[in-house]
Amino acid sequence: MNDVSTPAVLPAAKAARPGSVSAPHALYRRHALPVRIMHWINVVALTLMFMSGLQIFNAHPALYWGESSYAGRGPWLVIGAREDPQGNPMGYARIAGREFTTTGVLGLSTDDGRMYAQGFPSWLTVPSHQWLAMARSWHFFFAWVFLINGLCYVAYTLATRHFRRDLLPTRADIRGIGASIADHLRFRHPTGEAAKRYNVLQKIAYLAVIFVLLPLIVLMGLGMSPRLDTLFGGWVPWFGGRQSVRSIHFIVAWLLVAFVFVHVFQVIVTGLWNNLRSMITGRYRVPRETAHE
Amino acid sequence: MNDVDRGARRRFLARIAAAAGALGVAGCDRLSQSEWFPPILDSAERLNERLAKLVTGRSAMAKEYSAAEVSPTFRSNGTARPENPEYAALAANGFAGYALDVGGLVGAPRRFTLAELRALPSRTQITRHDCVEGWSAIAKWQGARLSALLDAVKPARAARYVVFHCADPMEEGGQSPYYESIDMDDARHEQTLLAYALNDAALPIANGAPIRLRVERQLGYKHAKYVMRLELVESFAHIAGGKGGYWEDQGYQWYAGI
């Protein structure tokens, strides 16, 4: 960004744009209004899709590789309930043949004080009780919200050059990957001018989520449709088959959850209120320059 | 700010987050049970159907598999043996007395015995069955092409759906017989069959004997088992719960291609 040189100290902050030159420790405009709106729509849509998706999973809490669930080899992941050797009900998760006791969380959990055999617990699912039809209604409605919002976001980032300006790593970024990793490991955060730009690991994480994980989870969702899988003479086998597609959809959902955990962790350790404000009002207080650079 | 303040603030934030989460789940449950909200969610169903039909075309074929890929056993889901005295009597006699009744908006209503159904142009296909619950199984089906049967009964112009009335009651006391419906595009599709054989043997009772529907580009609950009567209609609003199928009346999507 090199077209704005207005000092961004309040009350002139409105004129400022991301990356503009400003006095240290001033409030400056970090996120444009459309980005902020689309970010929060995305939070709502992805949260509801994740929770309704877990409810859909609960209708058949097992995952397989290949086209079919009954190809002679068992599922690679099962969540269920059974009796332990003493005859007490227990919940378990079996992953690649290894079984874990998960009573209270997976397979067997409480809801309104009673134990239920259910894959994921009711506090993680929408709706909370076993109700596949309603979960599908939630999932597909918010799939459209998510898709339209995501397409608007991609169009916006390309049209406003937000993509090239803020998200695409520069040559200098690439050369600094090692240093950035070291900084992250030591919880050292950029200050001053550097704090106004995304760091290189942040850029890579955002690009991976926006252009790899999210399109992949959409594609894997579409691959479970018995109508859409007829395209191109059958494209689902490219990903291993219908049950593989269901497995990948599930795995990517949890990779997105992992991203959200790291993202929220970083938001907290680099200044919760400051970051939250920048995604709500747009204004971000640049951390005071320190000596470590 | 000192550490005590920080700790207190952190605990406060954690409590706010937990409360918001609980409120969120409870709020979603209240919305799910309201009268007004589910229809908004279900508005997406029309979009799903339009998108699926727009990008795939009406005659797109479901993938067919090789004999080696057939699942060792084809799972029986839902009804495994209809609790219906008339059906039991037919089954006891090897379905010799069975006849499929075809009526509604047709120019030539008639009944088809099993022998007549087997004499119609048929198709054999190895396809994948996807249940709405999430599992899939692959099996070989043989049956009469529904489009050939429709040609024989001369559908009226106004006919928009084929309704499948089944022998299996879904409630105790013989109430709520299973039923399903598909549109004419699916009814005329090359892979849509009135199946009478599964994996080279007569269709077992557990899988819908003597006749079940195969409508390959939709989920399992559309594939009505124990089909006794076909009715061509302009609208299914007057049938049972009015949503076009037993599970649809329970809230499942009529369009099950997704």
Chai-1 contact restraints between the chains, C-beta under 6 A:
chainA,res_idxA,chainB,res_idxB,connection_type,confidence,min_distance_angstrom,max_distance_angstrom,comment,restraint_id
A,A59,B,E133,contact,1.0,0.0,6.0,A-B,restraint_1
A,H60,B,E133,contact,1.0,0.0,6.0,A-B,restraint_2
A,H60,B,G134,contact,1.0,0.0,6.0,A-B,restraint_3
A,H60,B,W135,contact,1.0,0.0,6.0,A-B,restraint_4
A,S68,B,S71,contact,1.0,0.0,6.0,A-B,restraint_5
A,S68,B,S136,contact,1.0,0.0,6.0,A-B,restraint_6
A,S68,B,A137,contact,1.0,0.0,6.0,A-B,restraint_7
A,S68,B,I138,contact,1.0,0.0,6.0,A-B,restraint_8
A,S69,B,W135,contact,1.0,0.0,6.0,A-B,restraint_9
A,S69,B,S136,contact,1.0,0.0,6.0,A-B,restraint_10
A,Y70,B,S71,contact,1.0,0.0,6.0,A-B,restraint_11
A,Y70,B,A137,contact,1.0,0.0,6.0,A-B,restraint_12
A,G72,B,P72,contact,1.0,0.0,6.0,A-B,restraint_13
A,V126,B,C28,contact,1.0,0.0,6.0,A-B,restraint_14
A,P127,B,D29,contact,1.0,0.0,6.0,A-B,restraint_15
A,P127,B,S32,contact,1.0,0.0,6.0,A-B,restraint_16
A,S128,B,V25,contact,1.0,0.0,6.0,A-B,restraint_17
A,S128,B,D29,contact,1.0,0.0,6.0,A-B,restraint_18
A,A133,B,G251,contact,1.0,0.0,6.0,A-B,restraint_19
A,A133,B,Y252,contact,1.0,0.0,6.0,A-B,restraint_20
A,M134,B,S32,contact,1.0,0.0,6.0,A-B,restraint_21
A,S137,B,L41,contact,1.0,0.0,6.0,A-B,restraint_22
A,S137,B,D42,contact,1.0,0.0,6.0,A-B,restraint_23
A,W138,B,L41,contact,1.0,0.0,6.0,A-B,restraint_24
A,F140,B,A44,contact,1.0,0.0,6.0,A-B,restraint_25
A,F140,B,N48,contact,1.0,0.0,6.0,A-B,restraint_26
A,F141,B,L41,contact,1.0,0.0,6.0,A-B,restraint_27
A,F141,B,A44,contact,1.0,0.0,6.0,A-B,restraint_28
A,W144,B,A44,contact,1.0,0.0,6.0,A-B,restraint_29
A,W144,B,L47,contact,1.0,0.0,6.0,A-B,restraint_30
A,S225,B,I258,contact,1.0,0.0,6.0,A-B,restraint_31
A,P226,B,D130,contact,1.0,0.0,6.0,A-B,restraint_32
A,P226,B,R217,contact,1.0,0.0,6.0,A-B,restraint_33
A,R227,B,A52,contact,1.0,0.0,6.0,A-B,restraint_34
A,R227,B,T56,contact,1.0,0.0,6.0,A-B,restraint_35
A,R227,B,R217,contact,1.0,0.0,6.0,A-B,restraint_36
A,R227,B,G257,contact,1.0,0.0,6.0,A-B,restraint_37
A,L228,B,A52,contact,1.0,0.0,6.0,A-B,restraint_38
A,T230,B,T56,contact,1.0,0.0,6.0,A-B,restraint_39
A,T230,B,A60,contact,1.0,0.0,6.0,A-B,restraint_40
A,T230,B,A62,contact,1.0,0.0,6.0,A-B,restraint_41
A,L231,B,T56,contact,1.0,0.0,6.0,A-B,restraint_42
A,G234,B,K63,contact,1.0,0.0,6.0,A-B,restraint_43
A,R242,B,S136,contact,1.0,0.0,6.0,A-B,restraint_44
A,Q243,B,S136,contact,1.0,0.0,6.0,A-B,restraint_45
